Amino acid sequence: DIEDIEERLEYFIKVNPKPKETPARADFTLPDICFTGFKKQDKDKLIKLATDKGLAIRSSVTKKLSFLCCGSNAGPKKIETSRRQGVIVLNEKEFRVLLETGELPEEE
C-alpha cells in the first residue's frame, strides 16, 4: 500500500545520507531537477511547475543535477546515485515548498 512505499522511500533516503561536501559547480546555469517515481500525469504537472519557475528538467541523474524529486515509486538506484553526487533529494511536498518559499528541507 502507499504508506508502505512512502515509509520505504523515507528509510532509503535516511540510510543513504548526503555526502558532507557538495561538489562545486563551475558554471552558473539554471538548477537542474529530475522527477522520478511519479505517474505520468502527476509528473507532467510537476515539470510544468518547475519550468515555470526556471528550473531545467533532466530525465536522468546527471553530474550537474541539483535536485531529485521522488514520488512513491522512485527507484533506489537513482536516489543512491544522487546522494553520492551531492544532489538534494526531495519529496513532492518539499519540492512545492522549495518553489513557494525558496527554502530547502532541514536535514535530520
Secondary structure as a PSIPRED ss2 file (coil, helix, strand):
# PSIPRED VFORMAT (PSIPRED V4.0)

   1 D C   1.000  0.000  0.000
   2 I H   0.000  1.000  0.000
   3 E H   0.000  1.000  0.000
   4 D H   0.000  1.000  0.000
   5 I H   0.000  1.000  0.000
   6 E H   0.000  1.000  0.000
   7 E H   0.000  1.000  0.000
   8 R H   0.000  1.000  0.000
   9 L H   0.000  1.000  0.000
  10 E H   0.000  1.000  0.000
  11 Y H   0.000  1.000  0.000
  12 F H   0.000  1.000  0.000
  13 I H   0.000  1.000  0.000
  14 K H   0.000  1.000  0.000
  15 V H   0.000  1.000  0.000
  16 N C   1.000  0.000  0.000
  17 P C   1.000  0.000  0.000
  18 K C   1.000  0.000  0.000
  19 P C   1.000  0.000  0.000
  20 K C   1.000  0.000  0.000
  21 E C   1.000  0.000  0.000
  22 T C   1.000  0.000  0.000
  23 P C   1.000  0.000  0.000
  24 A C   1.000  0.000  0.000
  25 R C   1.000  0.000  0.000
  26 A C   1.000  0.000  0.000
  27 D C   1.000  0.000  0.000
  28 F C   1.000  0.000  0.000
  29 T C   1.000  0.000  0.000
  30 L C   1.000  0.000  0.000
  31 P C   1.000  0.000  0.000
  32 D E   0.000  0.000  1.000
  33 I E   0.000  0.000  1.000
  34 C E   0.000  0.000  1.000
  35 F E   0.000  0.000  1.000
  36 T E   0.000  0.000  1.000
  37 G C   1.000  0.000  0.000
  38 F C   1.000  0.000  0.000
  39 K C   1.000  0.000  0.000
  40 K H   0.000  1.000  0.000
  41 Q H   0.000  1.000  0.000
  42 D H   0.000  1.000  0.000
  43 K H   0.000  1.000  0.000
  44 D H   0.000  1.000  0.000
  45 K H   0.000  1.000  0.000
  46 L H   0.000  1.000  0.000
  47 I H   0.000  1.000  0.000
  48 K H   0.000  1.000  0.000
  49 L H   0.000  1.000  0.000
  50 A H   0.000  1.000  0.000
  51 T H   0.000  1.000  0.000
  52 D H   0.000  1.000  0.000
  53 K C   1.000  0.000  0.000
  54 G C   1.000  0.000  0.000
  55 L C   1.000  0.000  0.000
  56 A E   0.000  0.000  1.000
  57 I E   0.000  0.000  1.000
  58 R E   0.000  0.000  1.000
  59 S C   1.000  0.000  0.000
  60 S C   1.000  0.000  0.000
  61 V C   1.000  0.000  0.000
  62 T C   1.000  0.000  0.000
  63 K C   1.000  0.000  0.000
  64 K C   1.000  0.000  0.000
  65 L C   1.000  0.000  0.000
  66 S C   1.000  0.000  0.000
  67 F E   0.000  0.000  1.000
  68 L E   0.000  0.000  1.000
  69 C E   0.000  0.000  1.000
  70 C E   0.000  0.000  1.000
  71 G C   1.000  0.000  0.000
  72 S C   1.000  0.000  0.000
  73 N C   1.000  0.000  0.000
  74 A C   1.000  0.000  0.000
  75 G C   1.000  0.000  0.000
  76 P H   0.000  1.000  0.000
  77 K H   0.000  1.000  0.000
  78 K H   0.000  1.000  0.000
  79 I H   0.000  1.000  0.000
  80 E H   0.000  1.000  0.000
  81 T H   0.000  1.000  0.000
  82 S H   0.000  1.000  0.000
  83 R H   0.000  1.000  0.000
  84 R H   0.000  1.000  0.000
  85 Q C   1.000  0.000  0.000
  86 G C   1.000  0.000  0.000
  87 V C   1.000  0.000  0.000
  88 I E   0.000  0.000  1.000
  89 V E   0.000  0.000  1.000
  90 L E   0.000  0.000  1.000
  91 N E   0.000  0.000  1.000
  92 E H   0.000  1.000  0.000
  93 K H   0.000  1.000  0.000
  94 E H   0.000  1.000  0.000
  95 F H   0.000  1.000  0.000
  96 R H   0.000  1.000  0.000
  97 V H   0.000  1.000  0.000
  98 L H   0.000  1.000  0.000
  99 L H   0.000  1.000  0.000
 100 E H   0.000  1.000  0.000
 101 T H   0.000  1.000  0.000
 102 G C   1.000  0.000  0.000
 103 E C   1.000  0.000  0.000
 104 L C   1.000  0.000  0.000
 105 P C   1.000  0.000  0.000
 106 E C   1.000  0.000  0.000
 107 E C   1.000  0.000  0.000
 108 E C   1.000  0.000  0.000
